[in-house]
Amino acid sequence: MGKIFSINCSSAKGVPKEQAQKALLVKNHGIKDDAHAGTPIRQVSLLDMESVRLQIADAKAKNASVVIRPGIYAENITTEGIALAALKLGDKLRVGKTAVLQISKIGKECHKRCAIYHQVGDCIMPRKGIFAEVLEGGEIAVGDRIEKLAD
């Protein structure tokens, strides 16, 4: 079991997402008012804070000037304490009190190298990011629990 470390949204694609305290997950859509919502397989993106921290340490070791923070990878939910890498396609997660996500894609294709890649030499989102469909909607907030549901 883990928790939501950060919720990140943007009204446009191709820009870092801004952090929010709360959001509404909409069934079969994604986060309300987020630019990436509505895509059939990639309704919500998740990335673990543990990987973000490793990328921050890597950037510092290389004296990179890039600012790395939750939302910079355009992930919707930055998690903490849940092993996203252990999840498989079809696994379900309860997020907050009522929302249920189903893992629909693991990894991301990078169409062009991002600023983080150019400054640090690596970007974690293609390897560490996962995507989900919203099976049941509901309000979510920073600090809410995330848990894998039994098969």
N, C-alpha and C positions, 0 to 999 in steps of 0.2 A: 504494500500500500504506500502511496505517496501523496503529494499535495500539489496544488497549482502554485507555482512560484511567481508567475507573471502571466497576465492576459494581454495580448498585443493585437491591435487592429489598425487598419488604414483604409482610407476611402479611395486610394489609387493603388494600382499595381506598380511594381518596380521601385518602390521606396521602402525604407525601414518602417516597421510598424511602431505606433506609439503605445505606451503602456496604459492600461486601464485597470481600475479596481474591480469592475464587474462587467459582465457581458451576457447577452442572451443567445443561447444556442437554439437554432431553429431547425426543427425536424426536416430532414432531406434537403437542407440548404447550407448550414454553417453558422458562423457568428453574424448576427444581425448587423447590417451596414458595413461589413468588411468586404473589401474589393475582391478577395479570393473566394467568397462564398458562392454557392450555386453550381460549382463544378461537380459533376457526378461522383468522381472517385476521390477528389482532393478537397472536400468541403472544409475540413479543419486540419491544420498542421500542428504537430507536436515536436518538441525538441527538449532534451533533458539539460538541466542547469549544470549538472556534473560535467558534461561535454563542453558547455560554454565556458566553464571555469578553466578547463584544460586549454582551450583555445586562447583565453586571456593570458594564461601563463606562458604559452608559446609565443604570443605576440610580444609580451614584455621581454622575454629572453632574446628576441630578435630586434628589440628596440623599435618595433613598428609603431607608427603614430595613429593607427586605426583605433577607434573607440568601439569596443565589443561589449554588448549588453543584450539582455533579452529583447527580442523584437527586431534586432539588426539583421537576422537571417530570414525575416518575414514569417516567422512561425507565429501561430495564433496562441498556443499555450506552451509556456515553458514550465516543465515539470521538475519536481525534486523528489527523490526517494523512491521512484518507481523505475524499474529496469525496462525502459522502452525497447532496448535491443533484444530483449528476450521475448517480445511479443511477436505473434505470427499473424498472417492474413486471416481475417475472420474473428480474431479475438475481440472480446467486448470489454469496454471500460465504463464503469460508473464514474461520472464526474459531477461533483456537488451532490445535491439531494435527489435530483430526478433525471438528469441528462445521461444518456447512454450513447457511447461512440462505438463503432465497429471499425477495426483496422482494415484499410482498403488498399494501402500502398506503402511499401517500405523503400525509403530512399527517394532521391530526387535527381532528375537530370538537370545539369547546369547548362543552359544554352549559351551563356557567355560567362567568363570568369568575373566574379564579383570583386569589389574593392578589397574585401578581406583576403581573398585569395592572392590578389596582386601584392598586397602589403606584407602578408604573413607567409605566403607560399602554400596555403592550405585553407579549405573551407569545410566545416563539419557537416553542413546541412545535407549534402548528397549522400553521406554515409549514415548519419545519425538521425536525420529527420524522418518522421513517419506521418502518414495521412490517415484520416478517418472520415467515415460518413456518420451523420447524426441520425441515430435510430429513434431517440426520444429527446426532445428539447428540454430546456429549462434554464433558469438563471444560474450562472456560475460566478464565483468571486475568488480573488487571490486568497490563498490559504485553505480553500476547499479541498476535501479529500478526493483522490483518484485511486480507484482500485480495479484490478482485473476481476471480471466476473467469472464464476466457475463455468466450465465448458458444458 
